[in-house]
């Protein structure tokens, strides 16, 4: 049996099989409904995931701020020393 003959016979067999296939009348509507349900579920899961990450980041930030020392920082530890202000220039100078 040669290769072209095998290809021809396979093509004929698949064509005969394809002629017998009849799609269900509401197949498109069913598949589209399933796809839309999966899409809605994906979007809902993503929205919940974003909300959880945002909430955890907010709680972690508040926890870090709450645990920060309330005393003066290491840079400005001398209460008599103030932050120098910029000089005030007179108009027209």
C-alpha positions in Angstrom: 0.0 0.0 0.0 1.5 3.3 -1.1 1.4 6.6 0.9 -0.9 8.4 -1.5 -3.3 5.5 -1.4 -3.3 5.5 2.4 -3.9 9.3 2.5 -6.8 8.9 0.1 -8.4 6.1 2.1 -8.0 8.1 5.4 -9.5 11.2 3.8 -12.5 9.2 2.6 -13.0 7.6 6.0 -12.8 10.9 7.8 -15.2 12.5 5.2 -17.7 9.7 5.8 -17.4 10.1 9.5 -17.8 13.9 9.3 -21.0 13.5 7.2 -22.6 11.5 10.0 -21.9 14.1 12.7 -24.9 16.2 13.6 -24.4 19.0 16.1 -27.0 19.5 18.8 -29.4 22.4 18.0 -28.4 24.4 21.1 -24.7 23.5 21.2 -23.5 27.0 20.5 -25.7 28.5 23.3 -24.6 25.8 25.8 -20.9 26.3 25.1 -21.2 30.1 25.1 -23.0 30.0 28.5 -20.3 27.8 30.0 -17.6 30.1 28.6 -19.4 33.1 30.1 -19.7 31.4 33.5 -16.0 30.6 33.5 -15.2 34.2 32.5 -17.3 35.6 35.3 -15.8 33.2 37.8 -12.2 34.2 36.7 -13.1 37.9 37.1 -14.6 37.3 40.5 -11.6 35.3 41.7 -9.3 38.1 40.4 -11.4 40.8 42.2 -11.3 38.9 45.5 -7.6 38.3 45.1 -7.0 42.0 44.5 -9.1 42.9 47.6 -7.3 40.4 49.8 -3.8 41.7 48.7 -4.9 45.3 49.2 -6.3 44.5 52.6 -3.2 42.6 53.7 -0.9 45.4 52.4 -3.0 48.0 54.3 -3.0 45.9 57.5 0.8 45.3 57.2 1.4 49.1 56.7 -0.8 50.0 59.7 1.0 47.3 61.8 4.4 48.7 60.9 3.3 52.3 61.6 1.8 51.2 64.9 5.1 49.5 66.0 7.3 52.4 65.0 9.0 54.1 68.0 7.1 57.3 69.1 10.3 59.1 70.3 12.4 61.4 68.3 14.3 59.7 65.4 18.0 59.0 65.2 18.7 62.0 63.0 17.0 64.7 65.0 17.6 63.5 68.6 18.5 66.9 70.1 15.2 68.7 71.0 17.0 72.1 71.1 18.1 71.7 67.5 15.5 72.7 65.0 15.3 72.1 61.3 16.8 75.2 59.6 14.3 77.1 57.6 15.0 78.7 54.3 16.0 82.4 54.5 13.2 84.9 53.7 14.1 87.2 50.9 12.9 90.8 50.9 10.9 91.8 47.8 13.0 93.3 45.1 16.2 91.6 46.2 
